Each structure stands twice: as C-alpha cells, then as structure tokens.
Amino acid sequence: MNNINNKKSDVEKVGTISVSIYKNKNTGFSAYSIDADNDDVIQVSYMIEDTLKMY
C-alpha cells in the first residue's frame, strides 16, 4: 500500500466495516446497518454509528 507521498509503507488490512442504507419507498423512513468483520475494528464501527445517530 502507498501513502500520500507514494512511498511504500508497512501496513496491513485490519478489517472491514460495511454500512448499508435502507429506505422505505412508501414512508421515506431511512435506516442503516453497520457490520464489522472482526473485533479489531468494532470501536471504529461504534464511532460511525454514533455519528449517524446525530443526523
């Protein structure tokens, strides 16, 4: 993986967080689902959820 300066950096993927958005066609009600693929990224998924709750 390359950093912003296009130099090699020693990083590895830790996990993936998926955000799915759903909308009811009749009412316009929106909902979301946040899924983390492992416990190493669960804290980040909580921050995303907290941010989405503000809107």
C-alpha positions as CSV (number, residue, x, y, z in Angstrom):
1,M,0.0,0.0,0.0
2,N,1.2,3.5,-0.8
3,N,0.9,6.5,1.5
4,I,0.2,10.1,0.3
5,N,3.8,10.6,-0.7
6,N,3.6,7.5,-2.9
7,K,6.3,5.8,-0.8
8,K,6.0,2.2,0.3
9,S,4.6,1.8,3.8
10,D,4.5,-1.2,6.0
11,V,0.7,-1.6,6.7
12,E,-1.8,-4.5,6.7
13,K,-5.5,-4.5,6.4
14,V,-7.1,-4.9,9.9
15,G,-10.7,-5.3,9.0
16,T,-13.7,-4.1,7.0
17,I,-16.7,-2.1,8.1
18,S,-19.8,-2.2,5.9
19,V,-22.6,0.4,6.1
20,S,-25.9,-0.5,4.4
21,I,-28.6,2.1,4.0
22,Y,-32.3,1.2,3.6
23,K,-35.3,3.4,2.7
24,N,-39.0,2.7,2.9
25,K,-40.5,3.6,-0.5
26,N,-43.9,4.5,1.0
27,T,-42.9,6.5,4.1
28,G,-39.4,7.7,3.2
29,F,-38.1,6.3,6.5
30,S,-34.4,5.5,6.4
31,A,-32.5,3.0,8.4
32,Y,-28.9,1.7,8.4
33,S,-27.0,-1.4,9.4
34,I,-23.3,-1.3,10.3
35,D,-21.3,-4.6,10.3
36,A,-17.7,-5.1,11.4
37,D,-16.0,-8.2,10.2
38,N,-13.9,-8.6,13.4
39,D,-13.4,-7.2,16.9
40,D,-10.3,-5.2,15.9
41,V,-12.5,-2.6,14.1
42,I,-15.6,-2.7,16.3
43,Q,-14.7,0.5,18.1
44,V,-14.5,2.3,14.7
45,S,-17.9,1.0,13.8
46,Y,-19.3,2.4,17.1
47,M,-17.9,5.8,16.2
48,I,-19.6,5.6,12.8
49,E,-22.9,4.6,14.4
50,D,-22.7,7.5,16.9
51,T,-22.1,9.9,14.1
52,L,-25.0,8.6,12.0
53,K,-27.3,8.9,15.0
54,M,-26.7,12.7,15.1
55,Y,-28.4,13.1,11.7
